[in-house]
Amino acid sequence: MAGVLDTVNQRTRLVGENRLEILLFQLAGPQYFALNVFKIREVLQLPRMTMMPERHPHVVGVIHLRGQTLPVIDLSGAIGLRPQKPEADSTVIVTEYNQSVQAFLVGSVDRILNLNWDTVQPPPRSAGRSHYLTAITRLEDMRLVEIIDVEKVLAEIVPFNTRISDGLLDMELLDKARGREVLLVDDSPTGINQLKETLSQLDLTMHVETDGLRALKRLQAWADEAEGKLSDRLLMVITDAEMPEMDGYRLTAEIRKDPRMSDLFVVLHTSLSGSFNQAMVEKVGCDGFLSKFQPDQLVDVVRQRLDQMD
């Protein structure tokens, strides 16, 4: 456990290009699951836990850790597997998603894998738990590793707000936005649905791709067809950071290298947070960074972009 802890703390500070590091673990059976190391704060033995009345069925209690009170979520039960009973020697993975911190109860932690995103694939449609997965990969011995869609798990426990606050939707903004085209890139159906529900309030025309490589190919095809600059057609690209095939950082770098679309307005929209993202935004040349599930901040970015185009 100590060795894994040390490695996690070191790896969360690494910056790579189209690479990810995942923490392998098991839940209620032999199947391997994974989370992105950049989302993980620490791995530890379950501290003393307090039971809470009227809690969500998948929240087994709360713990007090470093001045914070954190929900402990039975990840196995939350994705439709056999629920896990917390024991004195149970392991929890403490994570940060969308500026919230929570602990996931897991079976056992295995190790960290360093991968290229092009070795990570979308889950097959036939997968029984595909709606709780964002991607799959395989170990050297070909055993399957399932990367969990934590955004969906959390959204089912505490639904995210997608409504824009009253007063932000004035007629001038709506007139400017109506019919403008945006490209949304995200491998999480939960993330895409949040973007659609928020941006539909601006009457924008939305195109969707589920990974950076597909998005790049669509942009290249549009650029081949365009008579003028692609930015005349497309208001902005809103992309997730973590995706199979090609991540959002590499997608942005590829956009910037192509003179036909180098001036596109690109916003990184991710559940990752902290100085890591700010450094990567500057490195690859994103125009902005947004934490997911912040509808008012999302509409502010759209307004700023429209004002720039006046």
Secondary structure by P-SEA (a helix, b strand, c coil): caaaaaaaaaaaacccccbbbbbbbcccccbbbbcccccccccccccccccccccccccccccccccbbbbbbcccccccccbbbbcccbbbbbbccccccbbbbbcbbbbbbbbbccccccccccccccccccccccccccbbbbbbaaaaaaaaabbbbcccccccccaaaaaaaccbbbbbbcccaaaaaaaaaaaaaabbbbbbbccaaaaaaaaaaaaaaccccccccccbbbbbcccccccaaaaaaaaaacccccccbbbbbcccccaaaaaaaaaaccccccccccaaaaaaaaaaaaaaac
